Structures are given as C-alpha cells and as structure tokens.
Amino acid sequence: MKKILFSIAGIVAVAALVVTSTGALFSDTETSTGNVFTAGAIDLKVDHTKQTYNGVDCQTCDVVLKSDTTNTVVATVNGSDGPNLPHAAVQVSNPHPAWTVTADIPDATWIWATDPVTPSDAGNTDVYYTFQKKFMWYGPVTGAVLDLGVGVDNGYEVKLNGNVVGTDWTEYNYQSPADTYSSFGSYIVQGENVLEIKVKNKGLVGGTPSSNPAGLLYKLVIDGNCEGDYFKTYCTLFGEKDLVTGDHFWQFDDIKPGDSGTNLISLHPYSNDAYVCLFSHGVVDEENTLLSLETAAGDPGTQTGELSPFLKMFAWADDGDGVYESASEATLVGPNVSLNTGYAQLSIAGNNTDYVGIAWCAGTQTVSGDTISCDGAGMGNIAQTDQTTLDMTAYAVQQRNNTGFSCADVVADYRN
C-alpha cells in the first residue's frame, strides 16, 4: 500500500511539472473591458404657444419683475460665494441707511448673494455678482409701456437676452434718483426672455460687511395694454417644459353658449422614438348656484352640474400654425366629441416635435372644409353658473419593442 501511494504521489509530481512547463509556450490573450448596459429614457416636454377665444388671439398682457428671492445668482468675478453658485438670491436684512433710492423703486427688496456681504467680499478688490430672472412673453410689443428702475451698491450692467439695456459703473447708484430705462422693446422675444443684472461692489481695503455693504434693487414693468379684454387676462401660454400646477390650457369663468376657441399644443419626446397619447380625463361637474332658470330647464338640483355635456372637442395633427387646414392635416379626434371621449395618438421620432390643434365649443360643433363652427342654440339654461374642471395628460412610451401599442389602454386606466 505504501508503494502504491508513493507511486501515485510520483505521478502527481510529474503532472505538476508538465503543467508548469506548458506555461512557457507561445500564447495570446484578448480582453474586452468596460462593457456597459445603460437604460434608455423617454423625456416628454410640452408647450402651449397659441390660443384663441371667440376669434381673439391670446397674448401676454403684462409682466412685473422685481428684486426678490425668486431671482437667481448665476455668476461672480472675485466673489467668495462662487463655489456655491448658482443659487437663489437672498434678501438683505439690514439695508444701509445711505440706500435712499429705495423710495424710487417701490415693492422691491434689496438682494445680494449672501446676507450680509461676506467679510472676504467686503474687503476684496472689485467683486461682481450676476443676478438672473427669466420671464415669458407672447404677443406684440409695439404699444407696450416699458419701465425699468435700477439701484445698486455700487455699479451695474443690465442685459435683456444678451443685449445691453443700460450700464453705470459709477459709485453712488444706491442714492435717489433711480436710473430708469424705457427703450428696450426691440430686445423682447416671443417665448422665454432672460434678464441679467451684473452688479459690482467697489473694493474697499479693510472693508467690513457694515462699512462696505452690497445690494441690488430693481423693478421691471412691461404693460401690454390689454385692459378691457377678458381673454387676454385669463389666457395662459408657456414654452417647452415639464408641466406643473398652474400650467392651464383653459381657465375661463364666464363661458356662454356659442363660445369657442382653439389651442396649439406641442409635444417633444427626447432620446427615443415614442408613441404619445394626448387625452382629457378627470372631468368634474359642479352645480355652484342653482338658479330658477336651471330648475325650469330640468335641473334636478343635485350638486352635480350639467356643463360638460355641452363642451365639445375637435383635434387635428397641426403643422405648427394653430389653424386647421383640411387638405393637409389629419383629424385626430371628433369633431363634436365629449370631453371624456376619444384621444390623440401620435408616433413621434425622438428629438422631434409634433403639434396637436384643438378646437372646443360650448354647444354643437361642426367642421366643413377648413371652417370650424360652434352653435350654442341647443345649450339652454340648464348649465347656467355650472363649472367643469378636467385634466389633460400627455403620455409617452417607447416605440422599440412595443409593437401593437394603443393609447386606448392608457386612456382607459386614467378614465376608470
């Protein structure tokens, strides 16, 4: 037994030697490194840039911007707060007594990047901070009244969409009278506008937050002269964005039989080809005040209103101008369908834009050729004072590996 064991041990030893010797032969190795699987994404943006109501175009009536904490500090030169930018501006809690320009710019507050100015900035060489505020404008600028008042400690430059509105790098811009500007209408663009104010706090050797403060005070008013026009006060337009509370397509409080309007909604799926569904849901009818005329018309007097059955819709694949052209634009919904009926389904290539035109009517809606008509004669009195609220949802899903997709299933989930 011992000999056998020794023999086995010897065989093992020889085998080990053989294995060791083969490692010295020619060889080659190829390795593919860093292999990655990254999940794709669908990012849908929506905008609402055209709207009409009874033939009147929606436009921006007025814009008021002012120095407050909704402004953003976006850049600095020599400022110690640079590593923290961008961030919201902060209110200056103790404006300096010398800042007398305050009375010339009402309803605004002194702001800066920090409160108070940092000791480093107070004693540094000239320090600059740039403050930014964005706003939306849709409609004509001609005839609008423009007014911009500025006060700073110390110098400044104002730009609107990159164009210099005014500049004053002298020292005492925190004292009355305020610098004012009114000739910048040509710089306003349709859609998003960017106001930037670059402010310099003059260097003061040995300066402290109390001896060398800094601040910005301003107010910008653009009055589009819309008084007396109900629709222009209530319409809401917005550029490409993720929708948030307050982004309404409709916001009316005085609908009458025969009223009508149109909307242009743009859909932008990013990164991948997408099926996009656009549909209404969550319709709620409220009775509000029950009038005797409603009762006479057959209103049962419950808490449920009767307005939504009289609100009809028509939707089409628009070319971007918001005007229906029957020869070239396909019907998506309707016409004369109820709010909880139908949906628009579109196939949109990634990073492209499709447009949906919508026409609504309080009454009976008809479409003949390029003409969309609304007849309110059959609406009667039963819906007086009633209110309808609803949600509009745009839903996007990838096209790849999703053959046979239909918005019908998605819409059913929302409407059930």
C-alpha positions as CSV (number, residue, x, y, z in Angstrom):
1,M,0.0,0.0,0.0
2,K,2.8,2.4,0.8
3,K,4.4,1.7,-2.6
4,I,1.2,2.4,-4.4
5,L,0.8,5.6,-2.5
6,F,4.2,6.7,-3.3
7,S,3.7,5.8,-7.0
8,I,0.6,8.0,-7.1
9,A,2.5,10.8,-5.4
10,G,5.2,10.5,-8.0
11,I,2.7,10.6,-10.8
12,V,1.2,13.8,-9.3
13,A,4.5,15.4,-9.1
14,V,5.3,14.6,-12.7
15,A,2.0,16.0,-13.8
16,A,2.7,19.2,-11.9
17,L,6.0,19.6,-13.7
18,V,4.2,19.1,-17.1
19,V,1.7,21.8,-16.3
20,T,4.4,24.2,-15.3
21,S,6.4,23.7,-18.4
22,T,3.4,24.3,-20.8
23,G,3.1,27.9,-19.4
24,A,6.2,28.9,-21.2
25,L,4.7,28.1,-24.7
26,F,3.5,30.9,-27.1
27,S,0.2,32.4,-26.0
28,D,-2.2,35.3,-26.8
29,T,-5.0,37.0,-24.8
30,E,-7.7,39.4,-25.9
31,T,-9.9,41.1,-23.3
32,S,-13.0,43.3,-23.9
33,T,-13.1,45.7,-20.9
34,G,-15.7,48.1,-19.6
35,N,-18.8,46.6,-21.2
36,V,-21.8,48.7,-20.3
37,F,-25.6,48.4,-20.4
38,T,-27.3,51.8,-19.9
39,A,-31.0,52.1,-19.7
40,G,-32.6,54.5,-22.3
41,A,-35.1,57.1,-21.4
42,I,-38.2,58.9,-22.6
43,D,-38.4,62.6,-21.6
44,L,-41.6,64.3,-22.8
45,K,-41.8,68.1,-22.9
46,V,-45.0,70.1,-23.7
47,D,-45.6,73.7,-24.7
48,H,-48.7,75.9,-25.4
49,T,-47.8,78.8,-27.5
50,K,-51.0,79.7,-29.4
51,Q,-54.6,80.1,-28.2
52,T,-57.8,81.8,-29.4
53,Y,-61.1,82.6,-27.7
54,N,-64.0,83.7,-29.8
55,G,-61.6,84.8,-32.5
56,V,-59.3,86.8,-30.3
57,D,-55.6,85.8,-30.0
58,C,-54.1,85.2,-26.6
59,Q,-51.2,87.4,-25.7
60,T,-49.2,88.4,-22.7
61,C,-50.8,91.4,-21.0
62,D,-48.2,92.4,-18.6
63,V,-45.0,91.3,-16.8
64,V,-43.7,92.6,-13.5
65,L,-40.3,91.5,-12.3
66,K,-38.5,92.8,-9.2
67,S,-35.6,92.1,-6.9
68,D,-36.6,89.4,-4.5
69,T,-35.6,85.8,-3.7
70,T,-37.0,84.4,-6.9
71,N,-34.0,85.8,-8.7
72,T,-31.0,83.6,-9.2
73,V,-27.3,84.4,-8.6
74,V,-25.7,82.8,-11.6
75,A,-22.1,84.0,-11.7
76,T,-19.4,86.0,-9.9
77,V,-16.0,87.6,-10.5
78,N,-13.7,87.6,-7.4
79,G,-16.7,86.7,-5.2
80,S,-16.1,84.3,-2.3
81,D,-19.6,82.7,-2.8
82,G,-18.6,81.4,-6.3
83,P,-18.3,77.7,-5.3
84,N,-22.0,77.8,-4.2
85,L,-23.4,79.2,-7.4
86,P,-26.0,79.1,-8.9
87,H,-28.5,79.7,-6.0
88,A,-31.4,81.9,-5.1
89,A,-30.7,85.4,-4.2
90,V,-31.2,86.4,-0.5
91,Q,-32.9,89.4,0.9
92,V,-30.6,92.0,2.6
93,S,-31.9,92.1,6.1
94,N,-30.4,95.4,7.1
95,P,-30.3,97.8,4.1
96,H,-27.8,100.6,4.6
97,P,-29.2,104.0,5.6
98,A,-27.5,105.6,2.6
99,W,-29.6,103.5,0.2
100,T,-32.1,106.2,-0.4
101,V,-33.1,105.0,-3.9
102,T,-35.5,102.6,-2.2
103,A,-38.3,105.1,-2.3
104,D,-38.0,105.4,-6.1
105,I,-38.5,101.6,-6.7
106,P,-41.5,100.5,-4.6
107,D,-42.4,96.9,-3.8
108,A,-38.9,95.6,-4.5
109,T,-36.4,94.4,-1.9
110,W,-32.7,94.7,-1.7
111,I,-31.0,91.4,-2.5
112,W,-27.5,90.0,-2.7
113,A,-25.7,86.7,-3.0
114,T,-25.3,86.5,0.8
115,D,-26.7,88.3,3.8
116,P,-24.7,90.2,4.8
117,V,-21.9,90.5,2.3
118,T,-19.1,88.2,3.3
119,P,-16.0,89.7,5.1
120,S,-13.9,88.5,2.2
121,D,-16.1,90.2,-0.4
122,A,-16.3,93.4,1.7
123,G,-12.5,93.8,1.8
124,N,-11.7,92.3,-1.6
125,T,-10.8,94.1,-4.8
126,D,-13.8,94.8,-7.0
127,V,-16.4,92.0,-6.6
128,Y,-19.1,91.3,-9.3
129,Y,-22.2,89.1,-9.0
130,T,-24.7,88.4,-11.8
131,F,-28.4,88.1,-11.0
132,Q,-30.8,86.5,-13.4
133,K,-34.6,86.4,-13.8
134,K,-36.5,84.7,-16.6
135,F,-40.0,85.5,-17.9
136,M,-42.3,84.5,-20.7
137,W,-43.7,86.9,-23.3
138,Y,-46.2,86.1,-26.1
139,G,-47.8,88.8,-28.2
140,P,-47.0,92.2,-29.7
141,V,-44.5,94.5,-28.0
142,T,-45.5,97.6,-30.1
143,G,-47.6,99.8,-27.9
144,A,-46.5,98.2,-24.6
145,V,-45.3,100.6,-21.9
146,L,-41.8,99.7,-20.6
147,D,-40.3,100.8,-17.4
148,L,-37.1,99.6,-15.6
149,G,-35.8,101.2,-12.4
150,V,-32.4,100.2,-11.0
151,G,-30.5,100.9,-7.8
152,V,-27.3,99.2,-6.7
153,D,-24.3,99.4,-4.4
154,N,-22.3,100.2,-6.5
155,G,-22.2,99.8,-10.3
156,Y,-24.2,97.7,-12.7
157,E,-24.9,96.5,-16.3
158,V,-28.4,95.3,-17.3
159,K,-28.8,92.9,-20.2
160,L,-32.0,91.6,-21.7
161,N,-31.5,88.5,-23.9
162,G,-27.8,89.4,-24.1
163,N,-28.5,93.0,-25.2
164,V,-27.2,95.8,-23.0
165,V,-30.2,97.8,-21.7
166,G,-28.2,100.2,-19.6
167,T,-24.9,100.4,-17.6
168,D,-23.5,102.7,-14.9
169,W,-20.2,101.7,-13.2
170,T,-20.0,104.8,-11.0
171,E,-20.2,104.5,-7.2
172,Y,-23.4,106.1,-6.0
173,N,-26.2,104.2,-7.7
174,Y,-27.8,103.5,-4.4
175,Q,-29.0,107.1,-4.0
176,S,-32.0,108.8,-5.5
177,P,-32.9,109.3,-8.2
178,A,-33.1,105.8,-9.6
179,D,-31.7,105.1,-13.1
180,T,-34.7,104.3,-15.4
181,Y,-34.9,102.8,-18.9
182,S,-37.8,102.5,-21.3
183,S,-36.3,101.8,-24.7
184,F,-35.7,98.1,-24.8
185,G,-38.8,96.7,-26.6
186,S,-36.7,95.5,-29.5
187,Y,-34.9,93.1,-27.2
188,I,-38.1,91.3,-26.1
189,V,-38.6,88.0,-27.9
190,Q,-41.6,85.6,-28.2
191,G,-41.3,82.9,-25.5
192,E,-38.6,82.9,-22.8
193,N,-36.7,86.1,-22.0
194,V,-33.7,86.4,-19.7
195,L,-33.0,89.5,-17.7
196,E,-29.4,89.7,-16.2
197,I,-28.0,92.4,-14.0
198,K,-24.3,92.3,-13.2
199,V,-23.5,94.3,-10.1
200,K,-20.1,95.5,-8.8
201,N,-19.4,96.1,-5.2
202,K,-16.5,98.5,-5.2
203,G,-13.4,97.2,-3.4
204,L,-12.6,98.8,0.0
205,V,-9.3,97.9,1.6
206,G,-10.0,96.8,5.1
207,G,-13.8,96.9,4.4
208,T,-16.2,95.1,6.6
209,P,-19.8,93.9,6.0
210,S,-21.1,97.1,7.7
211,S,-18.7,99.5,6.1
212,N,-18.8,98.1,2.6
213,P,-22.3,96.5,2.1
214,A,-23.6,95.4,-1.3
215,G,-27.1,95.1,-2.8
216,L,-29.4,95.2,-5.8
217,L,-32.8,96.8,-6.1
218,Y,-34.8,96.8,-9.3
219,K,-38.3,96.6,-10.8
220,L,-39.2,95.9,-14.4
221,V,-42.7,96.5,-15.7
222,I,-44.0,95.6,-19.2
223,D,-47.6,96.7,-19.7
224,G,-49.1,95.2,-22.8
225,N,-52.1,97.4,-22.7
226,C,-54.7,94.7,-22.5
227,E,-57.3,96.4,-20.3
228,G,-60.9,95.7,-21.2
229,D,-60.0,92.4,-23.0
230,Y,-61.3,89.5,-20.8
231,F,-59.5,86.7,-22.7
232,K,-56.0,88.3,-22.6
233,T,-56.3,88.5,-18.8
234,Y,-57.2,84.8,-18.4
235,C,-55.2,83.0,-21.1
236,T,-52.0,81.1,-20.3
237,L,-49.2,80.4,-22.7
238,F,-45.9,78.7,-21.9
239,G,-42.8,77.4,-23.7
240,E,-41.4,73.9,-23.8
241,K,-41.3,72.4,-20.3
242,D,-42.4,69.7,-17.9
243,L,-45.9,70.6,-16.8
244,V,-46.5,71.8,-13.2
245,T,-49.5,73.1,-11.3
246,G,-50.8,76.2,-12.9
247,D,-50.0,75.3,-16.5
248,H,-53.5,75.5,-17.8
249,F,-54.8,75.1,-21.4
250,W,-58.2,76.6,-20.3
251,Q,-59.0,78.9,-17.5
252,F,-62.4,80.6,-18.1
253,D,-65.0,81.8,-15.6
254,D,-67.7,83.3,-17.9
255,I,-68.5,80.7,-20.7
256,K,-71.6,81.4,-22.7
257,P,-73.5,79.3,-25.3
258,G,-71.7,79.5,-28.6
259,D,-68.3,80.4,-27.1
260,S,-65.4,78.6,-28.8
261,G,-61.6,78.6,-29.0
262,T,-58.5,76.9,-30.3
263,N,-55.3,75.8,-28.7
264,L,-52.0,74.6,-30.2
265,I,-50.1,72.1,-28.0
266,S,-46.6,70.9,-29.0
267,L,-45.2,67.6,-27.9
268,H,-41.5,67.0,-27.7
269,P,-40.2,63.4,-26.9
270,Y,-36.5,63.3,-26.2
271,S,-33.9,60.5,-26.6
272,N,-36.1,57.8,-28.2
273,D,-38.9,57.4,-30.8
274,A,-42.2,57.5,-28.9
275,Y,-45.9,56.9,-29.1
276,V,-47.5,59.9,-27.5
277,C,-51.1,60.0,-26.2
278,L,-52.9,63.2,-25.5
279,F,-56.3,63.0,-23.8
280,S,-58.7,64.5,-21.2
281,H,-59.8,62.8,-18.1
282,G,-60.9,63.5,-14.5
283,V,-64.0,65.6,-15.6
284,V,-65.8,67.0,-12.6
285,D,-69.1,69.0,-12.9
286,E,-70.1,71.3,-10.1
287,E,-73.5,72.9,-9.7
288,N,-72.5,76.1,-7.9
289,T,-75.5,78.4,-7.6
290,L,-78.8,76.8,-8.6
291,L,-80.9,79.4,-10.4
292,S,-84.7,79.2,-11.0
293,L,-84.0,79.2,-14.8
294,E,-81.9,76.0,-14.3
295,T,-84.7,74.3,-12.4
296,A,-87.2,75.3,-15.1
297,A,-84.9,73.8,-17.7
298,G,-85.0,70.4,-15.8
299,D,-82.0,70.7,-13.5
300,P,-82.6,68.1,-10.7
301,G,-81.0,70.3,-8.1
302,T,-78.2,67.9,-7.2
303,Q,-74.6,69.0,-6.5
304,T,-73.6,67.8,-10.0
305,G,-73.6,70.4,-12.7
306,E,-74.6,70.0,-16.3
307,L,-71.9,72.0,-18.3
308,S,-69.6,69.3,-19.5
309,P,-72.1,67.5,-21.9
310,F,-72.3,70.8,-23.8
311,L,-68.5,71.2,-24.2
312,K,-67.3,69.5,-27.5
313,M,-63.9,69.0,-28.9
314,F,-62.1,68.5,-32.2
315,A,-58.4,67.7,-32.6
316,W,-56.1,67.5,-35.6
317,A,-52.4,67.0,-36.4
318,D,-51.4,70.6,-37.0
319,D,-48.4,71.9,-39.0
320,G,-47.5,74.4,-36.2
321,D,-49.6,77.5,-37.1
322,G,-52.6,76.5,-35.0
323,V,-55.0,76.9,-37.9
324,Y,-56.9,73.8,-39.2
325,E,-56.3,73.1,-42.9
326,S,-58.4,70.1,-44.0
327,A,-56.4,69.3,-47.1
328,S,-53.2,68.6,-45.3
329,E,-54.0,68.0,-41.6
330,A,-55.4,64.7,-40.4
331,T,-58.2,64.5,-37.9
332,L,-57.3,63.0,-34.5
333,V,-60.5,63.4,-32.5
334,G,-64.0,64.4,-33.4
335,P,-65.5,66.8,-34.2
336,N,-68.2,67.3,-31.7
337,V,-67.0,64.7,-29.2
338,S,-67.5,65.0,-25.4
339,L,-64.6,65.7,-23.1
340,N,-64.3,62.0,-22.0
341,T,-64.4,60.7,-25.5
342,G,-61.5,60.0,-27.8
343,Y,-57.8,60.6,-27.7
344,A,-55.0,61.7,-29.9
345,Q,-52.3,59.1,-30.7
346,L,-49.1,60.2,-32.4
347,S,-45.9,58.5,-33.5
348,I,-43.0,60.9,-33.0
349,A,-39.4,60.4,-33.7
350,G,-37.0,61.1,-30.9
351,N,-35.9,64.7,-30.5
352,N,-38.6,65.9,-32.9
353,T,-41.8,67.9,-32.4
354,D,-45.4,67.2,-33.4
355,Y,-48.3,69.6,-33.0
356,V,-51.9,69.0,-31.9
357,G,-54.5,71.6,-32.7
358,I,-57.6,71.6,-30.5
359,A,-60.9,73.4,-31.1
360,W,-63.6,73.5,-28.3
361,C,-67.2,74.6,-28.4
362,A,-69.9,75.4,-25.9
363,G,-72.8,73.9,-27.9
364,T,-72.8,71.9,-31.1
365,Q,-69.6,71.8,-33.1
366,T,-69.3,71.2,-36.9
367,V,-66.4,71.1,-39.3
368,S,-66.9,71.9,-43.0
369,G,-63.8,72.2,-45.1
370,D,-61.4,74.5,-43.2
371,T,-64.2,76.0,-41.1
372,I,-64.9,75.0,-37.5
373,S,-68.3,76.3,-36.3
374,C,-70.0,76.4,-32.9
375,D,-73.8,76.7,-32.4
376,G,-74.9,77.3,-28.8
377,A,-78.6,77.3,-29.6
378,G,-79.2,73.9,-28.0
379,M,-77.4,74.6,-24.8
380,G,-80.3,76.2,-23.0
381,N,-80.3,77.4,-19.4
382,I,-79.7,74.2,-17.5
383,A,-75.9,74.8,-17.2
384,Q,-76.0,78.4,-16.0
385,T,-73.4,79.1,-13.3
386,D,-72.1,75.5,-13.5
387,Q,-68.4,74.7,-13.6
388,T,-66.4,71.9,-15.3
389,T,-62.8,71.0,-14.4
390,L,-60.7,68.4,-16.2
391,D,-57.2,67.2,-16.6
392,M,-55.2,66.9,-19.8
393,T,-52.5,64.4,-19.9
394,A,-49.7,63.8,-22.4
395,Y,-48.3,60.2,-22.1
396,A,-45.2,59.0,-23.9
397,V,-43.9,55.4,-24.3
398,Q,-41.0,54.0,-26.3
399,Q,-41.7,52.6,-29.7
400,R,-39.0,50.0,-29.9
401,N,-40.1,46.5,-28.7
402,N,-43.6,47.9,-28.3
403,T,-45.4,46.9,-31.4
404,G,-49.1,46.9,-31.2
405,F,-49.2,49.7,-28.6
406,S,-52.5,51.6,-28.4
407,C,-53.4,54.6,-26.3
408,A,-56.8,53.0,-25.7
409,D,-55.4,51.0,-22.8
410,V,-53.7,54.0,-21.2
411,V,-56.7,56.2,-21.6
412,A,-59.0,53.6,-20.0
413,D,-56.7,53.4,-17.0
414,Y,-57.0,57.2,-16.4
415,R,-60.7,57.4,-17.1
416,N,-61.8,54.5,-15.0
